[in-house]
Amino acid sequence: MKHKLLAPACLIAATLLFSACTATPTLELAPNWYSNTGIRKDITGTSEDLVYTVTFTAGEQEGFSVAYEDGTYTTSLRDEMSTADRPIEGVPIGVPCYHLHAELSIRGRYTVGGATGEEFSDSVVSDIWFMDATSALFPLYSKKTVHSTSPRTTAETVEEAGVLYHYSYTAQYDPETRTSHVVYDDLESAAAPEEWDIRLGKGTFLDNEEYLFALRGFNMQSAPSFQTVNPLDRSVVTLMSDEVPTLEERTYKFAINASAEEDRKLNTASLSVHYSGTFRGREQELTYAVCTDPAANTYRNVLLHMKTYAPESLGAFDYTLRSATFNTK
């Protein structure tokens, strides 16, 4: 297995790479992750846990292929506050904020010329702390650790098929100066971590680790557009959708609050998002539940399904909600 110092993309991460920057307006995000969507500043007692099954459908690539077992993607949302007695790394003392933890794990094998290689395990673990809806979920601190065995489709033997990317990426944000200090650490290298600063500019800005969550607060009546950071070229870029989300009634099977899995017919919004510019990458396809009663939002605008694509047309990953544990807020 080959090793590289800097990953151009994580094969299994639920993020995309963007490559251009345009101005975006400030969005008003509603706290649709609550049953009562009028809650904006009183975030105490927030609790949510989501579990997704990740399945892979192989593409067509002659002489080179990859197969994955079913994987798991989980997210956990809590409210937290950094204090002098119990400080939270990167979070200012006394600021109420959300903490979103996410984990993705999956196993796979490459096949080259009919020979199948050894099983590898990939994972992405991320944490982000961000402000409430009155501050448009502005990020405070995020960290991500990636272990990804990405494809090398020019490999002549199965032993050379996987390229290991193993790194951590942290971002410290300052809401006053609207800047971010980034640290990239290649965990397979003895070299010192790289550090740099990014100026965020105006408009709504969301960290890569929170935008899937933040889209739950969008009204889905127009095409979303907001800013984020491309970790590769170290610039602020735009995440956008070319069309207004498609609204329709669909049926999904999942459990809520420890109940058994059952088919649930609900209103949904589907959209595809990508980065603006010449190198926009493959679109990421998302489907969310839609709020029908602001005072009794049963499904909390939860992400129901997501499709991401492996590089080199090797296939696609489907993330499907299996269980949701919501609090009573």
N, C-alpha and C positions, 0 to 999 in steps of 0.2 A: 504494500500500500504506500502510495506517495504522500508526502506532506507538503503543505504550502503555508506561507506565513500570513497571507491576507485573503479572506474569502470574498470573491466577487459576488456571491449570492449563497444563501443557505438553501440547500435543496428542499428541506422540509419546513423551514420557518414560515410562519403565517404573515410574513411581511414581504413587500416588494421593494425594488430599487428604482428610484426616480432620478431624473436627469435634467430638469430645467426648473426655472423659478419664475413665477408670475405673481402679481399682487392679488391678494384675496381679501374679501371683506370680513368683518367680525361677525361670526355666526352666533345666534342665540340658541343655546342648547337646553332643552327641557330635560328634567331628571326622570325620564321615562323608565328608568330601572327600578322605580318604586311603584307600588300600587296606587298611592296618592301622588300624582305627578306635580302637585303644587309644592312639594318639599324641595327647597333650594339650599338653604343655609344650615338647617338643623339635620346634619347627617349622622348624628350619634345613633348607634344601634344598627348601622348598616351591616348586612350579612347576606352573602349570596355565593352559591357554589354551583358550577356548571360542569357537566361531564359530556364529552363528545367521543364518538368512535371515529377513527380515521381509517378509511379504506383506500386502496390504491388500485387504479385501473391502468394496466400497462399499455403503452403506445406501440407503434411499429417502428423498429430500428433494427435493420438487418445485421446480424452478427454480434450485436451488443444489446443487452436488455437488463432490466432490474425488476425484482419481485419483492414486495413488502408484505409482511404479515399485517393484520389489523393493529393499528396503534391507538393511543389514547391522548386526548388533549383536554386539559382541565383548567378552569379558572376559578379564582377565589377573590371576592371583593369584601373589604372591611373598611370601617372608618378608623383612623388613628390620629394621634397627636404626639409630636415630639416634645418631651419635657426635660428639664434639667436632670431629673433623677433617672429618666428612661429615654435618652436621646435616640433619634432615628437618623442613621447616616444620611446626610444630604438634605434633611428636612429642617426648616427653621423652627426654633422653639415656639410653642404656643399657637401654631397654625393648624386648625382642623383640616384634615385632608383624607382623600381616599387612598387605599393601598390595594392595587390589583396584582395578584400573583398568578402566573400562568406556567404550565408545564406541558411539553409535547414530547412523547417518546414513541419510537417505532423501530422495528428490526427489518433488515433486508439482506438480499444477496444479489451480486452481479453475476451475469453469465456472458462469457466472451467466447465466440466460436464453438459453442456447444458445451464448454466447460463452466461449471458453476462454482463460485468461490465460497469462502467461509462467510458465516453470518456476521453482520456488523450491527451495532446498536447506535442509533442517532437520537439526539435530544436537544431541546431548547428550553431553558429555564429563564424566566424574566420576572422582574419586579419593577413596579413604577408607583410613585406617590404623586398625586396631582390634586389640584384645588377643586372646589365645588362648582356647581353649574353657574353661579353668579360670576365666576371668574373664567367661564368658558373652558373649565377643566384644564387650566394651564398647568403644565408639568413642573414638578419640583426636582425630582431625582429619579433616574431609571438605571437599571443594570440588567444585562443579559449575558448568559453564558451559552455558547453554541458548541455542539460536538456533531459535526456533519460530515458524512462520507459521500462527497459529491462525485458525479461521474466524470470519467476521463474516456470519452468515446473513441479516442484514437488508440487506446490501449491494444496491444497485440496479444497480451496474456491476461487472464483473469486476476492475477496477482497485482497488476498495474491498473485495474479498473477504477479503484476508489481513490479519491484525493481527500485527505483528512484536513478539515478546518476545525480548529479547536481554539476558541478565543473568548475573551470577555470584553464587553463594551459598556461603558458607563457614561452618563450625561448628567451634569449638575446644572440646573437652570436658575437664573436670577430674574424674577418677574419685574423688578424695578428697572434694570438695564436691558432686559429682553436679550440676554446673551446665554450661551451654553458652553460649559467647559467639558470637553470630551476626553476620555482616556480609553485607548485601545490596547489590549494586552494579548499577545499571541502566547497561549499557554503551552505551546510545544517548542518555544524558543527561550533561550536564556537572555535575549536582548531586552533592554529596558522598554517599558510601555511607551507608546506614542501618545502625545497630548496636543490638543489644539483648541482654539476658541472659535465659536460661531455666533455671528450677530443674526438675530431672528427676524428683525424688521416688524412691520405692522400686520394687522389682521389676525385671524384665529390660527394659533399654532398648536399642534398636537404631536406628542412623541410617537415614534413608530410602535411602541408597545401599548399604546392606549387607543389608537384610532378605531379598531374594531369595536371597542366598548363605546367610544364617543359617538359613533354613528347611530347608536340607539337613541341619542338625544336629538337627532335631526328630524325635521318634520316630514320628510319624504315627499314634499309637494314640489320640489325642484331638484335639480342636479347638484349634489354637494361639491364643495371645493374648499380646501383649507391647506395650510402649510405644514410641512414636516421636514426632517433632515435626511439627506442621502448620506449614509455613513461612508460610502466609497469616495465621492468627490468632495465631501466635507462642505456641502452647500445646502441652503434652504431651498426646497423644491415644493411643487404643488401636487397634492393628491386630489384627483377629480374623477367625476363620472361624466360621460358625454351626453347622457340622456336622463330624463326624469325617471325615478324608480317605477317599476311596474307593480301596480297594486292589484292583488287578486286573492280569492279565498282558496286556501290549500289545506291539506290534511297532513299532519306530522304525528309520529308516534314517539312519545317520551313520557317520563315520569315527572311528577311535581311533588316536592315535599314528602318524599318516601312512599308515595303511592305507587301502585303498579304501573308499568308502561301501558299507555292506551292511546288510541287514535284520537287526535284533537283537531277539530276543524277550526281554523282561525284565519283572520285577515293578515296578509303578508305584504311586504315590499321587497322587491328584488332589484338589485343593481349590480353593475360591474364598475370597478374602480381601477385606476392606473395612474402612473405618473405622467405629467405633461412633458412635452418636448419630443425630440427625435427618437430618443432611446426610452420609450415608454414601458417596455417590457410586456409580458402577458398580463391580461386583465385578471383581476381576482373577482370571482362571482360570489355574491353575498345575498342571503335572504334573511330578513328580520320579521318578527311579529310586529304588528301595528296596533297602537293604542286606539281603542274604540270608546273608552270611558275614562276620562282623566282622573276621576275619583275612585275608580275600581279597575285598574289596569292589570288584569289577571296575568298576562304573559310578559309583562315588563319590557316589551320591545326587544326580547331576547334574540340573539343570533341563533337562527334555526339550522342553517346550512351554509357551508363555505366550500368553494372549489378553488384549489390552487394547482399550478402546473409545474411539473418537473422540467428541468432544462433539456435541450436536445430532443424534444418530442418523445421523451421516454415514458410519459404517462401523466396521470392527474391524481391528486389527492382530494377525497371528499370528506369533509368534517360534518358529522351529523349529530345533532343534540340527542342525548339519551336520557339525561336526568337534570332537573333544575331544582335547587333548594333555595327558595326565596324567603326573606323575612317578611314581617307583617306591615312594614312601613308603606 
